Amino acid sequence: MNIAVIDDDVSTAANLTDYFRQYGAQVGMEFHVRHFADAERFLASYRVSEFSIIFMDIELPGISGIEAAHRLRYKDSAVVLLFITRMAQYAQKGYEVDALDYIVKPLRYADFCLKVKKAINVARARETQSIAVQTGSGAICMTTDKIMFVEVMGHQLRFHLVDDVIEVRGTLADIEKRLQGYGFLRCNNCYLVNAKFVNWVRGYDIDVGGQVLKISHPRHRQFMKDFMNLYAGGNK
């Protein structure tokens, strides 16, 4: 996973790099951290999908972190952004640029772990993957960001897309494995839902892309736990 750190404080960047090394060893992931001392240099070379997570200092030389974040969002609306700040009240401006969270200096490893876990979960959920399925007339490719939910009826799978419904033969268990890591959750034995399209959960009802589905009683507790972990970075 590629990480960008934009901070003119070399010691803070070094701490974050070391924290990612420690956390990677702890959870079995590999992180590639790239440091930028100012936002202008970062923005000049930025390419969409180059980084999964960006840590941006609010107080930067030249353009501020807030201004840089506004410019970043013109280029990339999906990348996960966290602010680094000495004063938490400054981070409230992060709502304007869809910042996920903030981390306060001086950095502490325990705080970092909580923040980065949430960031990783959200980054994975925002990633897209193309998958191919076999229909009676040939193969069809679709991307995970267009799949609202998958429904099983007998030996048939129905992919409910934002603009279509595709039917193929298969099992929900098999497609669940293929979609693992892209924000899909099993709410009962019949449905695998994309958390991106969940509008609300009320009791055992769940609205997915405007369609109300059921969460089974045996799966309710685990579903809610996984859903909150995905977007709130809770403990598993």
C-alpha positions as CSV (number, residue, x, y, z in Angstrom):
1,M,0.0,0.0,0.0
2,N,1.5,3.4,-1.1
3,I,1.4,6.2,1.5
4,A,2.2,9.9,1.0
5,V,3.3,12.1,3.9
6,I,3.3,15.8,3.2
7,D,5.1,17.6,6.1
8,D,8.0,20.0,6.3
9,D,8.9,18.6,9.7
10,V,11.4,15.8,8.9
11,S,11.1,14.2,12.3
12,T,7.4,13.8,12.0
13,A,7.8,12.2,8.6
14,A,10.4,9.9,10.0
15,N,8.2,8.9,12.9
16,L,5.3,8.1,10.5
17,T,7.6,6.1,8.3
18,D,8.8,4.1,11.3
19,Y,5.2,3.7,12.6
20,F,4.2,2.2,9.3
21,R,7.1,-0.2,9.4
22,Q,6.1,-1.3,12.9
23,Y,2.4,-1.6,12.0
24,G,3.1,-3.5,8.8
25,A,5.2,-6.0,10.7
26,Q,2.4,-6.3,13.3
27,V,-0.5,-6.9,10.8
28,G,1.4,-8.6,8.0
29,M,1.2,-5.7,5.4
30,E,3.8,-3.9,3.4
31,F,3.7,-0.1,3.2
32,H,5.7,2.2,0.8
33,V,6.0,5.7,2.4
34,R,7.0,8.7,0.3
35,H,7.7,12.0,1.9
36,F,7.1,15.5,0.5
37,A,8.3,18.6,2.3
38,D,5.8,20.9,0.7
39,A,2.3,20.6,-0.9
40,E,3.2,22.3,-4.2
41,R,5.8,19.6,-5.1
42,F,3.4,16.9,-4.1
43,L,0.5,18.3,-6.2
44,A,2.7,18.9,-9.2
45,S,3.6,15.2,-9.5
46,Y,0.3,13.7,-8.2
47,R,-1.4,11.0,-10.2
48,V,-4.8,9.6,-9.4
49,S,-4.7,6.2,-7.6
50,E,-0.9,6.6,-7.0
51,F,-1.5,6.6,-3.2
52,S,-4.0,4.8,-1.0
53,I,-3.6,7.1,2.0
54,I,-2.3,10.6,2.3
55,F,-1.2,12.3,5.6
56,M,-1.2,16.0,5.1
57,D,0.2,18.6,7.6
58,I,-2.1,21.6,8.0
59,E,0.6,24.1,8.6
60,L,2.9,23.9,5.5
61,P,5.3,26.4,3.8
62,G,3.7,28.0,0.7
63,I,0.1,26.8,0.4
64,S,-1.5,25.4,3.5
65,G,-2.6,21.8,4.0
66,I,-6.2,22.9,3.7
67,E,-5.7,24.7,0.4
68,A,-3.6,21.8,-0.9
69,A,-6.4,19.4,0.1
70,H,-8.9,21.5,-1.9
71,R,-6.7,21.3,-4.9
72,L,-6.2,17.6,-4.4
73,R,-9.9,17.0,-4.4
74,Y,-10.2,18.5,-7.9
75,K,-7.8,15.8,-9.0
76,D,-8.9,12.9,-6.8
77,S,-12.2,12.7,-4.9
78,A,-11.6,9.2,-3.5
79,V,-8.2,9.0,-2.0
80,V,-8.2,8.7,1.8
81,L,-6.9,11.9,3.5
82,L,-5.9,12.5,7.1
83,F,-4.5,15.7,8.5
84,I,-1.6,16.2,10.8
85,T,-1.9,19.1,13.2
86,R,-0.6,20.5,16.5
87,M,-4.1,22.0,17.3
88,A,-7.1,19.8,16.9
89,Q,-9.5,22.7,16.2
90,Y,-7.8,23.3,12.9
91,A,-8.7,19.9,11.7
92,Q,-12.4,20.7,11.7
93,K,-11.8,22.3,8.3
94,G,-11.2,18.8,7.1
95,Y,-14.9,18.3,6.6
96,E,-14.7,20.7,3.7
97,V,-12.4,18.4,1.8
98,D,-13.7,15.0,3.0
99,A,-10.8,14.3,5.3
100,L,-11.3,11.0,7.1
101,D,-9.6,12.0,10.3
102,Y,-6.7,13.8,11.9
103,I,-3.7,12.9,14.1
104,V,-2.3,15.4,16.6
105,K,1.4,16.1,17.1
106,P,3.4,14.9,18.9
107,L,2.5,11.6,17.3
108,R,1.9,8.6,19.5
109,Y,2.0,5.0,18.2
110,A,-1.2,4.0,19.9
111,D,-3.1,6.9,18.3
112,F,-1.5,6.1,15.0
113,C,-2.7,2.5,15.1
114,L,-6.3,3.5,15.6
115,K,-6.3,6.1,12.9
116,V,-4.4,4.0,10.3
117,K,-6.6,0.9,10.8
118,K,-9.7,3.0,10.0
119,A,-7.9,4.6,7.0
120,I,-6.8,1.2,5.6
121,N,-10.4,-0.2,5.9
122,V,-11.8,2.8,4.1
123,A,-9.1,2.8,1.5
124,R,-9.8,-0.9,0.7
125,A,-13.5,-0.2,0.5
126,R,-12.9,2.6,-2.0
127,E,-10.7,0.5,-4.2
128,T,-12.3,-1.0,-7.3
129,Q,-11.6,-4.3,-8.9
130,S,-12.8,-5.7,-12.2
131,I,-14.3,-9.2,-12.1
132,A,-15.5,-11.4,-15.0
133,V,-18.5,-13.7,-14.8
134,Q,-19.7,-16.3,-17.3
135,T,-23.2,-16.0,-18.6
136,G,-25.0,-18.1,-21.2
137,S,-24.0,-15.8,-24.0
138,G,-20.3,-15.2,-22.9
139,A,-18.3,-13.4,-20.3
140,I,-19.2,-10.1,-18.8
141,C,-16.8,-7.8,-16.9
142,M,-18.0,-5.5,-14.1
143,T,-16.3,-3.4,-11.5
144,T,-16.9,-3.7,-7.8
145,D,-17.9,0.0,-7.4
146,K,-20.9,-0.7,-9.6
147,I,-22.2,-3.7,-7.7
148,M,-24.8,-2.7,-5.1
149,F,-25.5,-6.3,-3.9
150,V,-25.4,-9.9,-5.0
151,E,-28.5,-12.1,-4.5
152,V,-28.6,-15.9,-4.7
153,M,-31.7,-17.8,-5.9
154,G,-31.2,-21.5,-6.1
155,H,-28.1,-21.9,-8.3
156,Q,-28.4,-18.5,-9.8
157,L,-26.6,-15.4,-8.8
158,R,-28.2,-12.0,-9.5
159,F,-25.7,-9.1,-9.6
160,H,-27.7,-5.9,-8.8
161,L,-25.7,-3.1,-10.5
162,V,-26.4,0.6,-10.4
163,D,-27.7,0.4,-13.9
164,D,-28.4,-3.3,-14.6
165,V,-29.1,-6.8,-13.2
166,I,-27.0,-9.7,-14.4
167,E,-27.8,-13.3,-13.8
168,V,-25.2,-16.1,-13.8
169,R,-24.8,-19.5,-12.3
170,G,-22.7,-19.8,-9.2
171,T,-22.6,-19.8,-5.4
172,L,-22.7,-16.9,-3.0
173,A,-19.8,-18.4,-1.1
174,D,-17.6,-18.3,-4.2
175,I,-18.4,-14.7,-5.1
176,E,-17.9,-13.7,-1.5
177,K,-14.3,-15.0,-1.7
178,R,-13.7,-13.1,-4.9
179,L,-15.0,-9.8,-3.5
180,Q,-13.2,-10.1,-0.2
181,G,-11.4,-6.9,0.8
182,Y,-13.6,-4.6,-1.3
183,G,-16.2,-3.7,1.3
184,F,-18.8,-6.5,0.7
185,L,-20.6,-8.0,3.7
186,R,-23.0,-10.9,4.1
187,C,-26.2,-9.8,5.7
188,N,-28.0,-13.2,5.4
189,N,-27.7,-16.4,3.4
190,C,-29.2,-14.8,0.4
191,Y,-27.5,-11.4,0.1
192,L,-23.9,-10.0,-0.1
193,V,-24.1,-6.2,0.1
194,N,-21.6,-3.5,-0.9
195,A,-21.2,-1.3,2.2
196,K,-20.7,1.7,-0.1
197,F,-24.4,1.6,-1.1
198,V,-25.8,1.2,2.5
199,N,-28.1,4.2,3.2
200,W,-29.3,3.1,6.6
201,V,-29.7,0.1,9.0
202,R,-32.8,0.0,11.2
203,G,-33.1,-3.1,13.3
204,Y,-33.0,-6.0,10.9
205,D,-33.8,-4.0,7.8
206,I,-31.1,-2.5,5.6
207,D,-31.4,-0.1,2.7
208,V,-28.9,-0.9,-0.1
209,G,-29.1,1.5,-3.0
210,G,-32.8,2.2,-2.4
211,Q,-33.8,-1.5,-1.9
212,V,-34.7,-2.7,1.6
213,L,-33.2,-6.1,2.4
214,K,-33.2,-8.2,5.6
215,I,-30.4,-8.9,8.0
216,S,-30.9,-12.4,9.5
217,H,-31.0,-12.8,13.2
218,P,-27.9,-15.1,13.4
219,R,-25.8,-12.7,11.3
220,H,-27.0,-9.4,12.7
221,R,-24.4,-9.0,15.4
222,Q,-21.5,-9.9,13.2
223,F,-22.8,-7.8,10.3
224,M,-23.0,-4.7,12.5
225,K,-19.6,-5.3,14.0
226,D,-18.0,-5.7,10.5
227,F,-19.9,-2.7,9.2
228,M,-18.7,-0.5,12.0
229,N,-15.2,-1.8,11.7
230,L,-15.2,-1.0,8.0
231,Y,-16.1,2.7,8.4
232,A,-15.4,3.5,12.1
233,G,-12.1,1.5,12.5
234,G,-13.5,-0.3,15.6
235,N,-11.8,-3.2,17.2
236,K,-12.4,-6.6,15.6
